[in-house]
Amino acid sequence: SSVSISLVPPSSQLCPGRLLCCVLHFSPAQEQLRWFQGRQELTGHLVATNVISNRDWTQQVLVLLET
């Protein structure tokens, strides 16, 4: 599997920045992706894709967190 985290800059001063996490080629599909700040889980302002199946029997998911 591979994981990448990148900062998506704000498109304007009114729009917050976002962190994008891409998890590719993982298996099994029951994996969970959660964001933490210190020991506190961040649950608000999250947008996630459904788990997407690849042709090689692995999965991928994208999760966006507004900062």
PDB file of N, H, CA, C and O in Angstrom:
ATOM      1  N   SER A   1       0.844  -1.182   0.000  1.00  0.00           N
ATOM      2  CA  SER A   1       0.000   0.000   0.000  1.00  0.00           C
ATOM      3  C   SER A   1       0.881   1.235   0.000  1.00  0.00           C
ATOM      4  O   SER A   1       2.063   1.176   0.339  1.00  0.00           O
ATOM      5  N   SER A   2       0.287   2.350  -0.385  1.00  0.00           N
ATOM      6  H   SER A   2      -0.674   2.397  -0.660  1.00  0.00           H
ATOM      7  CA  SER A   2       1.001   3.619  -0.335  1.00  0.00           C
ATOM      8  C   SER A   2       0.063   4.695   0.189  1.00  0.00           C
ATOM      9  O   SER A   2      -1.137   4.693  -0.084  1.00  0.00           O
ATOM     10  N   VAL A   3       0.650   5.621   0.955  1.00  0.00           N
ATOM     11  H   VAL A   3       1.625   5.623   1.177  1.00  0.00           H
ATOM     12  CA  VAL A   3      -0.106   6.718   1.549  1.00  0.00           C
ATOM     13  C   VAL A   3       0.596   8.010   1.201  1.00  0.00           C
ATOM     14  O   VAL A   3       1.816   8.117   1.324  1.00  0.00           O
ATOM     15  N   SER A   4      -0.182   8.999   0.764  1.00  0.00           N
ATOM     16  H   SER A   4      -1.173   8.912   0.664  1.00  0.00           H
ATOM     17  CA  SER A   4       0.392  10.328   0.550  1.00  0.00           C
ATOM     18  C   SER A   4      -0.544  11.365   1.145  1.00  0.00           C
ATOM     19  O   SER A   4      -1.766  11.251   1.045  1.00  0.00           O
ATOM     20  N   ILE A   5       0.045  12.376   1.763  1.00  0.00           N
ATOM     21  H   ILE A   5       1.038  12.469   1.843  1.00  0.00           H
ATOM     22  CA  ILE A   5      -0.712  13.479   2.345  1.00  0.00           C
ATOM     23  C   ILE A   5      -0.187  14.754   1.722  1.00  0.00           C
ATOM     24  O   ILE A   5       1.020  14.996   1.692  1.00  0.00           O
ATOM     25  N   SER A   6      -1.109  15.571   1.223  1.00  0.00           N
ATOM     26  H   SER A   6      -2.089  15.374   1.247  1.00  0.00           H
ATOM     27  CA  SER A   6      -0.693  16.822   0.600  1.00  0.00           C
ATOM     28  C   SER A   6      -1.610  17.956   1.039  1.00  0.00           C
ATOM     29  O   SER A   6      -2.772  17.733   1.381  1.00  0.00           O
ATOM     30  N   LEU A   7      -1.081  19.158   1.026  1.00  0.00           N
ATOM     31  H   LEU A   7      -0.137  19.339   0.748  1.00  0.00           H
ATOM     32  CA  LEU A   7      -1.833  20.356   1.365  1.00  0.00           C
ATOM     33  C   LEU A   7      -2.431  20.926   0.093  1.00  0.00           C
ATOM     34  O   LEU A   7      -1.720  21.183  -0.878  1.00  0.00           O
ATOM     35  N   VAL A   8      -3.737  21.121   0.102  1.00  0.00           N
ATOM     36  H   VAL A   8      -4.316  20.912   0.890  1.00  0.00           H
ATOM     37  CA  VAL A   8      -4.423  21.770  -1.012  1.00  0.00           C
ATOM     38  C   VAL A   8      -4.621  23.213  -0.577  1.00  0.00           C
ATOM     39  O   VAL A   8      -5.406  23.467   0.337  1.00  0.00           O
ATOM     40  N   PRO A   9      -3.925  24.183  -1.210  1.00  0.00           N
ATOM     41  CA  PRO A   9      -4.011  25.569  -0.749  1.00  0.00           C
ATOM     42  C   PRO A   9      -5.427  26.117  -0.914  1.00  0.00           C
ATOM     43  O   PRO A   9      -6.184  25.645  -1.763  1.00  0.00           O
ATOM     44  N   PRO A  10      -5.783  27.119  -0.099  1.00  0.00           N
ATOM     45  CA  PRO A  10      -7.106  27.719  -0.226  1.00  0.00           C
ATOM     46  C   PRO A  10      -7.253  28.391  -1.581  1.00  0.00           C
ATOM     47  O   PRO A  10      -6.294  28.946  -2.120  1.00  0.00           O
ATOM     48  N   SER A  11      -8.467  28.335  -2.129  1.00  0.00           N
ATOM     49  H   SER A  11      -9.246  27.885  -1.692  1.00  0.00           H
ATOM     50  CA  SER A  11      -8.719  28.965  -3.418  1.00  0.00           C
ATOM     51  C   SER A  11      -9.019  30.449  -3.254  1.00  0.00           C
ATOM     52  O   SER A  11      -8.952  31.205  -4.223  1.00  0.00           O
ATOM     53  N   SER A  12      -9.348  30.872  -2.035  1.00  0.00           N
ATOM     54  H   SER A  12      -9.401  30.258  -1.248  1.00  0.00           H
ATOM     55  CA  SER A  12      -9.564  32.285  -1.731  1.00  0.00           C
ATOM     56  C   SER A  12      -9.351  32.477  -0.237  1.00  0.00           C
ATOM     57  O   SER A  12      -9.149  31.509   0.496  1.00  0.00           O
ATOM     58  N   GLN A  13      -9.395  33.724   0.212  1.00  0.00           N
ATOM     59  H   GLN A  13      -9.560  34.511  -0.383  1.00  0.00           H
ATOM     60  CA  GLN A  13      -9.224  33.984   1.646  1.00  0.00           C
ATOM     61  C   GLN A  13     -10.399  33.453   2.453  1.00  0.00           C
ATOM     62  O   GLN A  13     -10.256  33.197   3.649  1.00  0.00           O
ATOM     63  N   LEU A  14     -11.549  33.283   1.826  1.00  0.00           N
ATOM     64  H   LEU A  14     -11.664  33.490   0.855  1.00  0.00           H
ATOM     65  CA  LEU A  14     -12.730  32.785   2.524  1.00  0.00           C
ATOM     66  C   LEU A  14     -12.775  31.269   2.586  1.00  0.00           C
ATOM     67  O   LEU A  14     -13.519  30.707   3.389  1.00  0.00           O
ATOM     68  N   CYS A  15     -11.997  30.602   1.757  1.00  0.00           N
ATOM     69  H   CYS A  15     -11.393  31.059   1.104  1.00  0.00           H
ATOM     70  CA  CYS A  15     -11.992  29.137   1.696  1.00  0.00           C
ATOM     71  C   CYS A  15     -10.797  28.612   2.485  1.00  0.00           C
ATOM     72  O   CYS A  15      -9.666  29.034   2.244  1.00  0.00           O
ATOM     73  N   PRO A  16     -11.033  27.697   3.426  1.00  0.00           N
ATOM     74  CA  PRO A  16      -9.902  27.174   4.202  1.00  0.00           C
ATOM     75  C   PRO A  16      -9.010  26.265   3.363  1.00  0.00           C
ATOM     76  O   PRO A  16      -9.415  25.760   2.315  1.00  0.00           O
ATOM     77  N   GLY A  17      -7.794  26.071   3.846  1.00  0.00           N
ATOM     78  H   GLY A  17      -7.465  26.481   4.696  1.00  0.00           H
ATOM     79  CA  GLY A  17      -6.920  25.083   3.227  1.00  0.00           C
ATOM     80  C   GLY A  17      -7.439  23.692   3.540  1.00  0.00           C
ATOM     81  O   GLY A  17      -8.276  23.517   4.426  1.00  0.00           O
ATOM     82  N   ARG A  18      -6.940  22.706   2.812  1.00  0.00           N
ATOM     83  H   ARG A  18      -6.260  22.849   2.093  1.00  0.00           H
ATOM     84  CA  ARG A  18      -7.402  21.337   3.024  1.00  0.00           C
ATOM     85  C   ARG A  18      -6.206  20.399   2.963  1.00  0.00           C
ATOM     86  O   ARG A  18      -5.243  20.635   2.234  1.00  0.00           O
ATOM     87  N   LEU A  19      -6.293  19.332   3.746  1.00  0.00           N
ATOM     88  H   LEU A  19      -7.076  19.141   4.338  1.00  0.00           H
ATOM     89  CA  LEU A  19      -5.318  18.251   3.688  1.00  0.00           C
ATOM     90  C   LEU A  19      -5.966  17.092   2.956  1.00  0.00           C
ATOM     91  O   LEU A  19      -7.094  16.704   3.262  1.00  0.00           O
ATOM     92  N   LEU A  20      -5.253  16.544   1.992  1.00  0.00           N
ATOM     93  H   LEU A  20      -4.337  16.859   1.743  1.00  0.00           H
ATOM     94  CA  LEU A  20      -5.759  15.426   1.207  1.00  0.00           C
ATOM     95  C   LEU A  20      -4.903  14.205   1.489  1.00  0.00           C
ATOM     96  O   LEU A  20      -3.682  14.247   1.336  1.00  0.00           O
ATOM     97  N   CYS A  21      -5.539  13.124   1.901  1.00  0.00           N
ATOM     98  H   CYS A  21      -6.530  13.090   2.025  1.00  0.00           H
ATOM     99  CA  CYS A  21      -4.845  11.860   2.142  1.00  0.00           C
ATOM    100  C   CYS A  21      -5.308  10.856   1.103  1.00  0.00           C
ATOM    101  O   CYS A  21      -6.504  10.596   0.974  1.00  0.00           O
ATOM    102  N   CYS A  22      -4.367  10.291   0.364  1.00  0.00           N
ATOM    103  H   CYS A  22      -3.395  10.502   0.468  1.00  0.00           H
ATOM    104  CA  CYS A  22      -4.651   9.265  -0.638  1.00  0.00           C
ATOM    105  C   CYS A  22      -4.027   7.960  -0.163  1.00  0.00           C
ATOM    106  O   CYS A  22      -2.818   7.884   0.057  1.00  0.00           O
ATOM    107  N   VAL A  23      -4.852   6.946  -0.009  1.00  0.00           N
ATOM    108  H   VAL A  23      -5.834   7.008  -0.188  1.00  0.00           H
ATOM    109  CA  VAL A  23      -4.367   5.620   0.370  1.00  0.00           C
ATOM    110  C   VAL A  23      -4.653   4.704  -0.815  1.00  0.00           C
ATOM    111  O   VAL A  23      -5.807   4.495  -1.191  1.00  0.00           O
ATOM    112  N   LEU A  24      -3.588   4.162  -1.395  1.00  0.00           N
ATOM    113  H   LEU A  24      -2.651   4.332  -1.090  1.00  0.00           H
ATOM    114  CA  LEU A  24      -3.715   3.390  -2.626  1.00  0.00           C
ATOM    115  C   LEU A  24      -3.228   1.961  -2.428  1.00  0.00           C
ATOM    116  O   LEU A  24      -2.336   1.705  -1.619  1.00  0.00           O
ATOM    117  N   HIS A  25      -3.808   1.056  -3.156  1.00  0.00           N
ATOM    118  H   HIS A  25      -4.533   1.264  -3.813  1.00  0.00           H
ATOM    119  CA  HIS A  25      -3.380  -0.350  -3.238  1.00  0.00           C
ATOM    120  C   HIS A  25      -3.330  -1.040  -1.876  1.00  0.00           C
ATOM    121  O   HIS A  25      -2.325  -1.655  -1.520  1.00  0.00           O
ATOM    122  N   PHE A  26      -4.426  -0.930  -1.117  1.00  0.00           N
ATOM    123  H   PHE A  26      -5.243  -0.430  -1.407  1.00  0.00           H
ATOM    124  CA  PHE A  26      -4.477  -1.625   0.161  1.00  0.00           C
ATOM    125  C   PHE A  26      -5.513  -2.750   0.111  1.00  0.00           C
ATOM    126  O   PHE A  26      -6.407  -2.763  -0.735  1.00  0.00           O
ATOM    127  N   SER A  27      -5.366  -3.665   1.019  1.00  0.00           N
ATOM    128  H   SER A  27      -4.639  -3.655   1.706  1.00  0.00           H
ATOM    129  CA  SER A  27      -6.304  -4.768   1.155  1.00  0.00           C
ATOM    130  C   SER A  27      -6.164  -5.296   2.567  1.00  0.00           C
ATOM    131  O   SER A  27      -5.029  -5.383   3.036  1.00  0.00           O
ATOM    132  N   PRO A  28      -7.179  -5.643   3.262  1.00  0.00           N
ATOM    133  CA  PRO A  28      -8.574  -5.773   2.864  1.00  0.00           C
ATOM    134  C   PRO A  28      -9.290  -4.427   2.847  1.00  0.00           C
ATOM    135  O   PRO A  28      -8.749  -3.422   3.307  1.00  0.00           O
ATOM    136  N   ALA A  29     -10.503  -4.414   2.317  1.00  0.00           N
ATOM    137  H   ALA A  29     -10.943  -5.231   1.944  1.00  0.00           H
ATOM    138  CA  ALA A  29     -11.267  -3.182   2.143  1.00  0.00           C
ATOM    139  C   ALA A  29     -11.786  -2.596   3.453  1.00  0.00           C
ATOM    140  O   ALA A  29     -12.323  -1.488   3.445  1.00  0.00           O
ATOM    141  N   GLN A  30     -11.648  -3.291   4.564  1.00  0.00           N
ATOM    142  H   GLN A  30     -11.212  -4.191   4.570  1.00  0.00           H
ATOM    143  CA  GLN A  30     -12.170  -2.806   5.833  1.00  0.00           C
ATOM    144  C   GLN A  30     -11.258  -1.786   6.522  1.00  0.00           C
ATOM    145  O   GLN A  30     -11.521  -1.418   7.667  1.00  0.00           O
ATOM    146  N   GLU A  31     -10.227  -1.335   5.880  1.00  0.00           N
ATOM    147  H   GLU A  31     -10.013  -1.634   4.950  1.00  0.00           H
ATOM    148  CA  GLU A  31      -9.326  -0.361   6.489  1.00  0.00           C
ATOM    149  C   GLU A  31     -10.081   0.920   6.826  1.00  0.00           C
ATOM    150  O   GLU A  31     -11.058   1.266   6.161  1.00  0.00           O
ATOM    151  N   GLN A  32      -9.618   1.630   7.873  1.00  0.00           N
ATOM    152  H   GLN A  32      -8.825   1.349   8.412  1.00  0.00           H
ATOM    153  CA  GLN A  32     -10.221   2.874   8.318  1.00  0.00           C
ATOM    154  C   GLN A  32      -9.181   3.974   8.264  1.00  0.00           C
ATOM    155  O   GLN A  32      -8.023   3.759   8.619  1.00  0.00           O
ATOM    156  N   LEU A  33      -9.589   5.146   7.822  1.00  0.00           N
ATOM    157  H   LEU A  33     -10.530   5.321   7.533  1.00  0.00           H
ATOM    158  CA  LEU A  33      -8.689   6.301   7.799  1.00  0.00           C
ATOM    159  C   LEU A  33      -9.272   7.351   8.723  1.00  0.00           C
ATOM    160  O   LEU A  33     -10.415   7.776   8.561  1.00  0.00           O
ATOM    161  N   ARG A  34      -8.458   7.770   9.713  1.00  0.00           N
ATOM    162  H   ARG A  34      -7.529   7.425   9.845  1.00  0.00           H
ATOM    163  CA  ARG A  34      -8.918   8.777  10.668  1.00  0.00           C
ATOM    164  C   ARG A  34      -7.842   9.833  10.818  1.00  0.00           C
ATOM    165  O   ARG A  34      -6.652   9.525  10.751  1.00  0.00           O
ATOM    166  N   TRP A  35      -8.255  11.084  11.021  1.00  0.00           N
ATOM    167  H   TRP A  35      -9.222  11.334  11.075  1.00  0.00           H
ATOM    168  CA  TRP A  35      -7.348  12.202  11.239  1.00  0.00           C
ATOM    169  C   TRP A  35      -7.286  12.508  12.732  1.00  0.00           C
ATOM    170  O   TRP A  35      -8.308  12.483  13.418  1.00  0.00           O
ATOM    171  N   PHE A  36      -6.080  12.799  13.235  1.00  0.00           N
ATOM    172  H   PHE A  36      -5.250  12.819  12.677  1.00  0.00           H
ATOM    173  CA  PHE A  36      -5.891  13.172  14.631  1.00  0.00           C
ATOM    174  C   PHE A  36      -5.062  14.442  14.708  1.00  0.00           C
ATOM    175  O   PHE A  36      -4.177  14.677  13.886  1.00  0.00           O
ATOM    176  N   GLN A  37      -5.365  15.255  15.711  1.00  0.00           N
ATOM    177  H   GLN A  37      -6.084  15.064  16.379  1.00  0.00           H
ATOM    178  CA  GLN A  37      -4.509  16.383  16.076  1.00  0.00           C
ATOM    179  C   GLN A  37      -4.085  16.113  17.508  1.00  0.00           C
ATOM    180  O   GLN A  37      -4.884  16.236  18.437  1.00  0.00           O
ATOM    181  N   GLY A  38      -2.830  15.746  17.679  1.00  0.00           N
ATOM    182  H   GLY A  38      -2.182  15.646  16.924  1.00  0.00           H
ATOM    183  CA  GLY A  38      -2.392  15.250  18.973  1.00  0.00           C
ATOM    184  C   GLY A  38      -3.089  13.922  19.219  1.00  0.00           C
ATOM    185  O   GLY A  38      -2.988  13.008  18.400  1.00  0.00           O
ATOM    186  N   ARG A  39      -3.799  13.806  20.345  1.00  0.00           N
ATOM    187  H   ARG A  39      -3.881  14.548  21.010  1.00  0.00           H
ATOM    188  CA  ARG A  39      -4.537  12.573  20.645  1.00  0.00           C
ATOM    189  C   ARG A  39      -6.027  12.692  20.350  1.00  0.00           C
ATOM    190  O   ARG A  39      -6.783  11.744  20.561  1.00  0.00           O
ATOM    191  N   GLN A  40      -6.452  13.864  19.859  1.00  0.00           N
ATOM    192  H   GLN A  40      -5.838  14.634  19.688  1.00  0.00           H
ATOM    193  CA  GLN A  40      -7.876  14.093  19.614  1.00  0.00           C
ATOM    194  C   GLN A  40      -8.215  13.805  18.154  1.00  0.00           C
ATOM    195  O   GLN A  40      -7.588  14.336  17.237  1.00  0.00           O
ATOM    196  N   GLU A  41      -9.219  12.955  17.959  1.00  0.00           N
ATOM    197  H   GLU A  41      -9.729  12.523  18.704  1.00  0.00           H
ATOM    198  CA  GLU A  41      -9.655  12.638  16.601  1.00  0.00           C
ATOM    199  C   GLU A  41     -10.447  13.806  16.033  1.00  0.00           C
ATOM    200  O   GLU A  41     -11.305  14.375  16.708  1.00  0.00           O
ATOM    201  N   LEU A  42     -10.153  14.155  14.797  1.00  0.00           N
ATOM    202  H   LEU A  42      -9.455  13.694  14.249  1.00  0.00           H
ATOM    203  CA  LEU A  42     -10.869  15.218  14.097  1.00  0.00           C
ATOM    204  C   LEU A  42     -11.975  14.580  13.267  1.00  0.00           C
ATOM    205  O   LEU A  42     -11.703  13.785  12.368  1.00  0.00           O
ATOM    206  N   THR A  43     -13.221  14.929  13.569  1.00  0.00           N
ATOM    207  H   THR A  43     -13.442  15.576  14.299  1.00  0.00           H
ATOM    208  CA  THR A  43     -14.342  14.283  12.884  1.00  0.00           C
ATOM    209  C   THR A  43     -15.148  15.252  12.026  1.00  0.00           C
ATOM    210  O   THR A  43     -15.914  14.814  11.168  1.00  0.00           O
ATOM    211  N   GLY A  44     -14.996  16.550  12.236  1.00  0.00           N
ATOM    212  H   GLY A  44     -14.374  16.906  12.934  1.00  0.00           H
ATOM    213  CA  GLY A  44     -15.756  17.521  11.453  1.00  0.00           C
ATOM    214  C   GLY A  44     -15.024  17.901  10.185  1.00  0.00           C
ATOM    215  O   GLY A  44     -13.808  17.739  10.090  1.00  0.00           O
ATOM    216  N   HIS A  45     -15.753  18.402   9.223  1.00  0.00           N
ATOM    217  H   HIS A  45     -16.742  18.534   9.301  1.00  0.00           H
ATOM    218  CA  HIS A  45     -15.197  18.926   7.977  1.00  0.00           C
ATOM    219  C   HIS A  45     -14.414  17.881   7.187  1.00  0.00           C
ATOM    220  O   HIS A  45     -13.380  18.191   6.595  1.00  0.00           O
ATOM    221  N   LEU A  46     -14.904  16.652   7.178  1.00  0.00           N
ATOM    222  H   LEU A  46     -15.744  16.400   7.659  1.00  0.00           H
ATOM    223  CA  LEU A  46     -14.279  15.571   6.418  1.00  0.00           C
ATOM    224  C   LEU A  46     -15.124  15.230   5.206  1.00  0.00           C
ATOM    225  O   LEU A  46     -16.352  15.199   5.278  1.00  0.00           O
ATOM    226  N   VAL A  47     -14.461  14.976   4.103  1.00  0.00           N
ATOM    227  H   VAL A  47     -13.463  15.001   4.045  1.00  0.00           H
ATOM    228  CA  VAL A  47     -15.117  14.466   2.904  1.00  0.00           C
ATOM    229  C   VAL A  47     -14.303  13.265   2.446  1.00  0.00           C
ATOM    230  O   VAL A  47     -13.084  13.357   2.302  1.00  0.00           O
ATOM    231  N   ALA A  48     -14.974  12.138   2.217  1.00  0.00           N
ATOM    232  H   ALA A  48     -15.964  12.063   2.335  1.00  0.00           H
ATOM    233  CA  ALA A  48     -14.262  10.918   1.821  1.00  0.00           C
ATOM    234  C   ALA A  48     -14.975  10.256   0.655  1.00  0.00           C
ATOM    235  O   ALA A  48     -16.198  10.315   0.538  1.00  0.00           O
ATOM    236  N   THR A  49     -14.189   9.629  -0.199  1.00  0.00           N
ATOM    237  H   THR A  49     -13.195   9.581  -0.103  1.00  0.00           H
ATOM    238  CA  THR A  49     -14.781   8.801  -1.235  1.00  0.00           C
ATOM    239  C   THR A  49     -15.159   7.461  -0.617  1.00  0.00           C
ATOM    240  O   THR A  49     -14.678   7.109   0.461  1.00  0.00           O
ATOM    241  N   ASN A  50     -16.003   6.732  -1.287  1.00  0.00           N
ATOM    242  H   ASN A  50     -16.394   7.018  -2.162  1.00  0.00           H
ATOM    243  CA  ASN A  50     -16.210   5.337  -0.922  1.00  0.00           C
ATOM    244  C   ASN A  50     -14.927   4.587  -1.261  1.00  0.00           C
ATOM    245  O   ASN A  50     -14.117   5.070  -2.052  1.00  0.00           O
ATOM    246  N   VAL A  51     -14.741   3.423  -0.674  1.00  0.00           N
ATOM    247  H   VAL A  51     -15.400   3.031  -0.031  1.00  0.00           H
ATOM    248  CA  VAL A  51     -13.592   2.598  -1.034  1.00  0.00           C
ATOM    249  C   VAL A  51     -13.788   2.142  -2.480  1.00  0.00           C
ATOM    250  O   VAL A  51     -14.838   1.609  -2.841  1.00  0.00           O
ATOM    251  N   ILE A  52     -12.769   2.359  -3.289  1.00  0.00           N
ATOM    252  H   ILE A  52     -11.917   2.792  -2.996  1.00  0.00           H
ATOM    253  CA  ILE A  52     -12.825   2.041  -4.714  1.00  0.00           C
ATOM    254  C   ILE A  52     -11.980   0.798  -4.967  1.00  0.00           C
ATOM    255  O   ILE A  52     -10.825   0.734  -4.545  1.00  0.00           O
ATOM    256  N   SER A  53     -12.545  -0.180  -5.645  1.00  0.00           N
ATOM    257  H   SER A  53     -13.483  -0.129  -5.987  1.00  0.00           H
ATOM    258  CA  SER A  53     -11.805  -1.407  -5.968  1.00  0.00           C
ATOM    259  C   SER A  53     -10.993  -1.222  -7.243  1.00  0.00           C
ATOM    260  O   SER A  53     -11.479  -0.669  -8.230  1.00  0.00           O
ATOM    261  N   ASN A  54      -9.750  -1.694  -7.208  1.00  0.00           N
ATOM    262  H   ASN A  54      -9.355  -2.143  -6.406  1.00  0.00           H
ATOM    263  CA  ASN A  54      -8.870  -1.665  -8.371  1.00  0.00           C
ATOM    264  C   ASN A  54      -8.944  -3.013  -9.094  1.00  0.00           C
ATOM    265  O   ASN A  54      -9.474  -3.981  -8.549  1.00  0.00           O
ATOM    266  N   ARG A  55      -8.430  -3.074 -10.282  1.00  0.00           N
ATOM    267  H   ARG A  55      -7.999  -2.287 -10.724  1.00  0.00           H
ATOM    268  CA  ARG A  55      -8.450  -4.315 -11.057  1.00  0.00           C
ATOM    269  C   ARG A  55      -7.538  -5.397 -10.484  1.00  0.00           C
ATOM    270  O   ARG A  55      -7.701  -6.577 -10.794  1.00  0.00           O
ATOM    271  N   ASP A  56      -6.570  -4.993  -9.642  1.00  0.00           N
ATOM    272  H   ASP A  56      -6.438  -4.034  -9.390  1.00  0.00           H
ATOM    273  CA  ASP A  56      -5.645  -5.975  -9.069  1.00  0.00           C
ATOM    274  C   ASP A  56      -6.103  -6.481  -7.698  1.00  0.00           C
ATOM    275  O   ASP A  56      -5.292  -7.012  -6.939  1.00  0.00           O
ATOM    276  N   TRP A  57      -7.380  -6.327  -7.372  1.00  0.00           N
ATOM    277  H   TRP A  57      -8.039  -5.895  -7.988  1.00  0.00           H
ATOM    278  CA  TRP A  57      -7.997  -6.793  -6.132  1.00  0.00           C
ATOM    279  C   TRP A  57      -7.601  -5.962  -4.914  1.00  0.00           C
ATOM    280  O   TRP A  57      -7.888  -6.365  -3.787  1.00  0.00           O
ATOM    281  N   THR A  58      -6.945  -4.808  -5.109  1.00  0.00           N
ATOM    282  H   THR A  58      -6.712  -4.480  -6.024  1.00  0.00           H
ATOM    283  CA  THR A  58      -6.673  -3.893  -4.006  1.00  0.00           C
ATOM    284  C   THR A  58      -7.702  -2.772  -4.062  1.00  0.00           C
ATOM    285  O   THR A  58      -8.517  -2.701  -4.982  1.00  0.00           O
ATOM    286  N   GLN A  59      -7.648  -1.900  -3.065  1.00  0.00           N
ATOM    287  H   GLN A  59      -6.986  -1.958  -2.318  1.00  0.00           H
ATOM    288  CA  GLN A  59      -8.595  -0.802  -2.977  1.00  0.00           C
ATOM    289  C   GLN A  59      -7.854   0.517  -2.834  1.00  0.00           C
ATOM    290  O   GLN A  59      -6.645   0.559  -2.606  1.00  0.00           O
ATOM    291  N   GLN A  60      -8.632   1.613  -2.979  1.00  0.00           N
ATOM    292  H   GLN A  60      -9.614   1.579  -3.165  1.00  0.00           H
ATOM    293  CA  GLN A  60      -8.089   2.948  -2.726  1.00  0.00           C
ATOM    294  C   GLN A  60      -9.180   3.831  -2.137  1.00  0.00           C
ATOM    295  O   GLN A  60     -10.369   3.580  -2.335  1.00  0.00           O
ATOM    296  N   VAL A  61      -8.770   4.859  -1.415  1.00  0.00           N
ATOM    297  H   VAL A  61      -7.805   5.062  -1.254  1.00  0.00           H
ATOM    298  CA  VAL A  61      -9.714   5.818  -0.821  1.00  0.00           C
ATOM    299  C   VAL A  61      -9.030   7.167  -0.722  1.00  0.00           C
ATOM    300  O   VAL A  61      -7.817   7.240  -0.529  1.00  0.00           O
ATOM    301  N   LEU A  62      -9.807   8.242  -0.854  1.00  0.00           N
ATOM    302  H   LEU A  62     -10.793   8.183  -1.011  1.00  0.00           H
ATOM    303  CA  LEU A  62      -9.322   9.599  -0.699  1.00  0.00           C
ATOM    304  C   LEU A  62     -10.132  10.264   0.410  1.00  0.00           C
ATOM    305  O   LEU A  62     -11.355  10.134   0.449  1.00  0.00           O
ATOM    306  N   VAL A  63      -9.452  10.976   1.313  1.00  0.00           N
ATOM    307  H   VAL A  63      -8.459  11.082   1.281  1.00  0.00           H
ATOM    308  CA  VAL A  63     -10.129  11.686   2.406  1.00  0.00           C
ATOM    309  C   VAL A  63      -9.585  13.100   2.457  1.00  0.00           C
ATOM    310  O   VAL A  63      -8.372  13.311   2.470  1.00  0.00           O
ATOM    311  N   LEU A  64     -10.498  14.076   2.487  1.00  0.00           N
ATOM    312  H   LEU A  64     -11.484  13.904   2.476  1.00  0.00           H
ATOM    313  CA  LEU A  64     -10.150  15.488   2.500  1.00  0.00           C
ATOM    314  C   LEU A  64     -10.573  16.086   3.836  1.00  0.00           C
ATOM    315  O   LEU A  64     -11.710  15.889   4.265  1.00  0.00           O
ATOM    316  N   LEU A  65      -9.681  16.811   4.499  1.00  0.00           N
ATOM    317  H   LEU A  65      -8.757  16.971   4.151  1.00  0.00           H
ATOM    318  CA  LEU A  65      -9.958  17.450   5.778  1.00  0.00           C
ATOM    319  C   LEU A  65      -9.751  18.953   5.616  1.00  0.00           C
ATOM    320  O   LEU A  65      -8.664  19.394   5.243  1.00  0.00           O
ATOM    321  N   GLU A  66     -10.804  19.750   5.898  1.00  0.00           N
ATOM    322  H   GLU A  66     -11.688  19.392   6.201  1.00  0.00           H
ATOM    323  CA  GLU A  66     -10.645  21.207   5.881  1.00  0.00           C
ATOM    324  C   GLU A  66      -9.899  21.622   7.128  1.00  0.00           C
ATOM    325  O   GLU A  66     -10.192  21.144   8.223  1.00  0.00           O
ATOM    326  N   THR A  67      -8.920  22.525   6.963  1.00  0.00           N
ATOM    327  H   THR A  67      -8.682  22.914   6.073  1.00  0.00           H
ATOM    328  CA  THR A  67      -8.118  22.983   8.096  1.00  0.00           C
ATOM    329  C   THR A  67      -8.490  24.399   8.473  1.00  0.00           C
ATOM    330  O   THR A  67      -7.919  24.958   9.409  1.00  0.00           O
TER     331      THR A  67
END
